[in-house]
């Protein structure tokens, strides 16, 4: 554990600037977008106690985005320590990589499938060069989901439930057919 902390210091994760909710070291966002993001993150924290933090960096400097985001999440202490209800959106501009790091207290709401869908939205907007729209849309979605407190289910999970129902109907029909044959 000590080695990880020392390594995190060596790669120099950015420190929160004037506000922990937003650090735009890659200078990707307009002033208006920054204001909207700060307001949404502060409102989320006031309403739910959860923290949503957006960080843009120029580069990962060869580190994996998973390791970088995890180090940043833990070093900054995003979310309540007991509830583990933090969310980090990390964007590495030059590497064209992004990740949503979710505290375990929100994993039922912000599932992997949900986050992957949000990252696709981000990617589509970034391909167009529209950083503001991408980050604002994803941030709005995340804040809305966390505020509602509802657990999000993926489409693949819904399909599995539907498959179970179909299988049950098929089994019942087979039992009926077998009973009528004898």
N, C-alpha and C positions, 0 to 999 in steps of 0.2 A: 504494500500500500504506500509506503514511504517513497519507493521508486517512482510510482505513478505521479505523486505530487511533485517530486523533483523534476520529472520529465515535463509535466504540465508547465512548470515555471520556466523551463528552458525554451519551450516553444512560444512562450509569451502570449498566452491567451489575452485578448483585450480585457481591460478593466472596464467596469461600467462607467459611463461618462456621467453626465449630469443626472441621468435617470436610469435606473436599472432596467426599465422596460424596453429600451431601444438604444442600440449602439450601431451606428451606420458607418463603420470604418471604411467600407468600400465606396461610400458616397453614391449609393444607388438610388436613393429615395428623395423625392421633392420635399420641400418644407411643408407643404399642405399634407402630403401623405404621412410625414413624421408626426404632425399634430394629430391627425386622425388615429394613427396607431397608438400614440401615447394615451390619448383619451380612452380608446377602447380597452387598452390594457389596464389602465388605472380603474376604470369603471368595473371591469371584471374582478379585479382584486377587492374593490370595495363591496361588490355584491356577493361574491362567493368565497373570498379568501384565497382563491387560486391566483397564481402569478403566470402571466404569459409574457415571454421575453423574445424580442426579435433582435438578432445580431447578424450584421453583414460584415464579412472580412474580405480583403483582396485575395488572399490565398491561404491554403492549408499548409503550405510549405512542405509538401510531401507526406504529411500525416493523413491517416484515413479520417473521413468525415465522422464516422461512428466514434472513434476514439476522441477526436477533438470535441465533438458535441457533448460527449459524456463527461469529459474533463471540465469543460466550461460549465455545464449544468451543475456538477458537484462543487466546483470551486466557488461559484457565485452563490450557491445555496438557493437555487430557484425553487420557489414554493415553500409551503409550511413544512418544517422538519417532521412533525408528527403525522400530518396528513399526506405528505409527499405529493402535493397537488400542483406541481409546476409544469410548465410547457416551454420548451425552447424551440424557436424556428431559427436555424443557422443556415446562412447562405454564403457560399464561397464563390465570389464573382468570377475570378479568373479560371478556377477549376470547373466552373459550371456544375457545382454540386450543391445540394441542399438536403437538410434533414430536419425532421420534427422529433425532438427528444421529449418523451412524456414520462412524468413521475408515475410511480406505481399506483398512486391514489386516483389517477384519472385514466388508467388503461382500459377500464370497462366502457368509458365514454369515448375516448380517442384510441380506438383499436388500430392495429397495424393496417388493416384494410382501409379504414377511414383515412388515416394519415397518408397512405400511398395514393389514394384518390386526390387528396388535397395537393400532394406534390406534383401530380399530373397537371392539375390546374395551374400551379406555379410554373411548371415547365412550359406549358403552352403559351402563357403570357410572356415568359422570358424569351422564348423563340422570336416573338414579335418585338422584343425590346421594350416591352411595357412592364417595367419592374413595379411601378406603383400599383397598377391594377392587380397584378399577380399577388403581391404581398398583402394588399388591402382585402382582396377577396378571401384569401386563405385565412387571414387574421380574423375577419368577420365571421367566417364559418366556425373557426375554432372557438372563438369567444361565445358564439351563440350556442354551440354544442355543450361547452362547459357550463354556461349559465343555466341551460335547461336541465342539466344533471341527468339527462336520460342516457341510458347505455345505447350506444350505436351498434347496430349489427350490420355485417357486410352482406352484400348480395349473395355471395357464395354460401353463407350460413342460411339465408332464406331459401335458397335453392335446395339445400340439404333437407330443410324441414319439409319442403314441398315433395321432395323425393320420398321421404319417410311416409307421408300421407298416401302417396300413390302406391308405395309398396304395401301398406296396410290394406288398401282396397283390393289389390291384386291377391294378396294372401286370403282375404275373406272370400273373394270370388272363387279361388281354387278350393277352399274348404267346402263351399256350397256345391260346387261341381262334383267334388269327390263324394259328398254325402248323397247326392242324387243318383250317382252311378251305382251305389250299393243299395 
